């Protein structure tokens, strides 16, 4: 093989290998609390990014009910603000997140609904937070903003029966969803609890491998085929 062709091939597989090791290592190292959120002290709230501020404004204009402002406390490298919103019919809970992870900017909007058959519907624009628990039917639309994502999610609700979130404490239902997903990871041997109370879990090696291949290869290819109209979701 000519030397000129060997260099790009080595670089290509070197980059793939680097991200493979990085993603798997982070999965194995990172602790994942079922309830990682806390209410910040008045005056110490993280400022939302421009994208998050726009999403919050769109949610307010669309009649969504503000469910509170929280910070994500998974680890010190997380400086994430989360604004929660509830749809007027209580069928959907929205998380608008913004901030930095290890000083890298992070933004995301995720819509959640609880289907009657026990499945969790999630429509999001956040590529990094991909769920492989098996109980969440997640569809990712990168770069879409609040209004477009709401339309995509509401279209799914027209095709699926869903249960409303509790009017008194919708965030409690959200944490129940996180508990269900954590239990699913553990039951599939994709993860394991690291505390006696079973409130914090980590990926197993099997789960880290599955996360890498599904989120880096399978779902991006599916999104590509969807953009060509070859798959529906």
C-alpha positions as CSV (number, residue, x, y, z in Angstrom):
1,X,0.0,0.0,0.0
2,X,1.4,3.4,-0.9
3,X,2.6,5.5,2.0
4,X,0.4,8.4,1.0
5,X,-2.7,6.2,1.4
6,X,-1.5,4.6,4.7
7,X,-1.4,7.9,6.6
8,X,-5.1,8.8,6.3
9,X,-6.1,5.3,7.0
10,X,-4.1,5.2,10.2
11,X,-5.4,8.6,11.2
12,X,-9.0,7.5,10.5
13,X,-8.8,4.4,12.7
14,X,-6.7,6.3,15.3
15,X,-9.5,8.9,15.7
16,X,-12.1,6.1,16.0
17,X,-10.0,4.3,18.5
18,X,-9.5,7.5,20.6
19,X,-13.2,8.2,20.8
20,X,-14.0,4.6,21.5
21,X,-11.7,4.6,24.5
22,X,-12.8,8.0,25.7
23,X,-16.6,7.2,25.6
24,X,-16.2,3.8,27.1
25,X,-14.0,5.1,29.9
26,X,-16.4,8.0,30.7
27,X,-19.3,5.5,30.8
28,X,-17.4,3.2,33.2
29,X,-16.3,6.1,35.4
30,X,-19.3,8.4,35.6
31,X,-21.7,8.0,38.5
32,X,-25.4,8.4,37.5
33,X,-27.7,9.4,40.3
34,X,-31.4,8.9,39.9
35,X,-32.0,12.3,41.5
36,X,-29.0,14.6,40.6
37,X,-30.9,17.9,40.8
38,X,-30.8,20.5,43.6
39,X,-32.4,23.9,44.0
40,X,-29.6,26.6,43.8
41,X,-29.3,29.4,46.4
42,X,-31.0,32.6,45.5
43,X,-28.6,34.8,43.5
44,X,-26.3,31.8,42.6
45,X,-28.4,30.4,39.7
46,X,-26.4,29.7,36.5
47,X,-27.3,32.0,33.7
48,X,-29.2,30.2,30.9
49,X,-27.5,30.2,27.5
50,X,-29.1,32.2,24.7
51,X,-30.6,29.0,23.3
52,X,-32.0,28.0,26.7
53,X,-33.4,31.5,27.3
54,X,-35.1,31.3,23.9
55,X,-36.6,27.9,24.7
56,X,-37.8,29.1,28.1
57,X,-39.5,32.0,26.4
58,X,-41.1,29.8,23.8
59,X,-42.4,27.5,26.5
60,X,-43.9,30.4,28.4
61,X,-45.6,31.8,25.3
62,X,-47.0,28.3,24.5
63,X,-48.7,28.1,27.8
64,X,-46.4,25.6,29.5
65,X,-46.3,25.8,33.3
66,X,-42.9,26.5,34.9
67,X,-41.9,23.5,37.1
68,X,-38.9,25.1,38.7
69,X,-35.2,25.9,38.2
70,X,-32.6,23.3,39.3
71,X,-28.9,22.6,38.9
72,X,-27.5,19.3,38.0
73,X,-25.2,18.0,40.7
74,X,-23.8,14.8,39.2
75,X,-20.2,15.9,39.5
76,X,-18.1,19.1,39.9
77,X,-17.4,19.2,36.2
78,X,-21.1,19.7,35.6
79,X,-22.3,23.3,35.6
80,X,-25.8,22.6,34.2
81,X,-28.9,24.6,34.7
82,X,-32.2,22.8,34.1
83,X,-35.6,24.6,33.7
84,X,-38.6,22.3,33.9
85,X,-41.9,23.0,32.1
86,X,-45.2,21.1,32.2
87,X,-47.6,21.2,29.2
88,X,-51.1,22.7,30.0
89,X,-52.7,19.2,29.8
90,X,-49.9,17.7,32.0
91,X,-49.2,15.0,29.3
92,X,-45.6,16.3,28.7
93,X,-42.7,17.3,30.9
94,X,-39.9,19.4,29.3
95,X,-36.4,19.8,30.5
96,X,-34.4,22.8,29.1
97,X,-30.8,22.4,30.0
98,X,-27.8,24.6,29.4
99,X,-24.3,25.2,30.8
100,X,-21.0,23.4,30.6
101,X,-19.6,19.9,31.2
102,X,-15.9,20.0,31.8
103,X,-16.0,23.6,30.4
104,X,-17.6,22.3,27.2
105,X,-20.8,24.1,26.3
106,X,-23.9,21.9,26.5
107,X,-27.5,22.7,25.5
108,X,-30.5,20.5,25.3
109,X,-34.3,20.3,25.1
110,X,-36.1,17.1,26.0
111,X,-39.8,16.3,25.9
112,X,-41.0,13.4,28.0
113,X,-44.4,11.6,28.2
114,X,-45.5,8.4,29.9
115,X,-47.2,6.0,27.6
116,X,-49.9,3.8,29.0
117,X,-48.1,0.6,28.1
118,X,-45.2,1.6,30.3
119,X,-43.0,3.0,27.7
120,X,-41.5,6.5,28.0
121,X,-41.6,8.7,25.0
122,X,-38.7,11.2,24.6
123,X,-38.3,13.7,21.9
124,X,-35.0,15.6,22.2
125,X,-32.4,17.6,20.3
126,X,-29.6,16.4,22.6
127,X,-27.3,13.9,20.9
128,X,-25.0,13.3,24.0
129,X,-27.8,12.0,26.3
130,X,-28.9,8.9,24.4
131,X,-31.0,6.4,26.4
132,X,-30.4,2.6,25.8
133,X,-32.4,1.3,28.7
134,X,-35.0,-0.3,26.5
135,X,-38.0,1.4,28.2
136,X,-37.5,4.8,26.6
137,X,-38.5,5.4,23.0
138,X,-36.2,8.2,22.2
139,X,-36.2,10.1,18.9
140,X,-33.5,12.8,18.4
141,X,-33.8,15.8,16.2
142,X,-30.5,17.7,16.3
143,X,-30.6,21.4,16.0
144,X,-34.4,21.7,16.3
145,X,-35.7,24.4,18.7
146,X,-38.5,24.3,21.2
147,X,-41.4,24.9,18.9
148,X,-40.3,22.4,16.3
149,X,-39.6,19.7,18.9
150,X,-43.0,20.3,20.5
151,X,-44.6,19.7,17.2
152,X,-42.7,16.5,16.7
153,X,-43.5,15.3,20.2
154,X,-47.2,16.2,20.0
155,X,-47.4,14.3,16.7
156,X,-46.2,11.2,18.6
157,X,-48.9,11.8,21.3
158,X,-51.6,11.6,18.6
159,X,-50.5,8.1,17.9
160,X,-50.0,6.8,21.5
161,X,-52.1,6.8,24.6
162,X,-50.2,8.5,27.4
163,X,-50.9,9.0,31.1
164,X,-50.7,12.6,32.5
165,X,-48.1,13.7,35.0
166,X,-49.3,14.4,38.5
167,X,-50.8,17.9,38.8
168,X,-49.6,18.2,42.4
169,X,-46.0,16.9,41.9
170,X,-45.0,16.3,38.2
171,X,-41.3,16.3,39.0
172,X,-41.9,13.3,41.3
173,X,-43.2,11.4,38.3
174,X,-40.0,12.5,36.4
175,X,-37.8,11.0,39.1
176,X,-40.0,7.8,38.9
177,X,-39.1,7.6,35.2
178,X,-35.4,7.9,36.0
179,X,-35.8,5.1,38.6
180,X,-37.6,2.9,36.0
181,X,-34.8,3.5,33.5
182,X,-32.1,2.8,36.1
183,X,-33.7,-0.5,37.0
184,X,-33.9,-1.4,33.3
185,X,-30.2,-0.8,32.8
186,X,-29.4,-3.0,35.8
187,X,-31.9,-5.8,34.7
188,X,-30.3,-5.8,31.2
189,X,-26.8,-6.1,32.8
190,X,-26.0,-2.7,31.2
191,X,-25.4,-1.2,34.6
192,X,-25.2,-1.8,38.4
193,X,-26.0,0.2,41.5
194,X,-23.1,1.4,43.6
195,X,-25.0,2.2,46.8
196,X,-27.2,0.2,49.1
197,X,-30.1,2.5,48.6
198,X,-29.9,1.9,44.8
199,X,-30.0,5.6,44.1
200,X,-26.7,5.8,42.1
201,X,-25.6,3.5,39.2
202,X,-22.8,3.1,36.7
203,X,-22.5,1.5,33.3
204,X,-21.1,-2.0,33.2
205,X,-18.5,-2.9,30.5
206,X,-21.3,-4.5,28.5
207,X,-23.4,-1.4,28.9
208,X,-20.5,0.9,28.0
209,X,-19.9,-1.0,24.8
210,X,-23.6,-1.0,23.9
211,X,-23.8,2.8,24.6
212,X,-20.8,3.4,22.3
213,X,-22.0,1.4,19.3
214,X,-25.7,2.5,19.6
215,X,-25.0,6.2,20.1
216,X,-22.0,6.6,17.8
217,X,-22.9,4.3,14.9
218,X,-26.5,2.9,15.0
219,X,-28.6,6.0,15.8
220,X,-26.6,8.5,13.7
221,X,-27.0,6.2,10.7
222,X,-30.7,5.9,11.5
223,X,-31.0,9.7,11.7
224,X,-29.2,9.9,8.3
225,X,-31.6,7.5,6.7
226,X,-34.5,9.4,8.3
227,X,-33.3,12.6,6.8
228,X,-33.5,10.8,3.4
229,X,-37.0,9.7,4.1
230,X,-36.0,6.0,4.2
231,X,-37.2,5.4,7.8
232,X,-40.1,7.0,9.6
233,X,-38.5,7.6,13.0
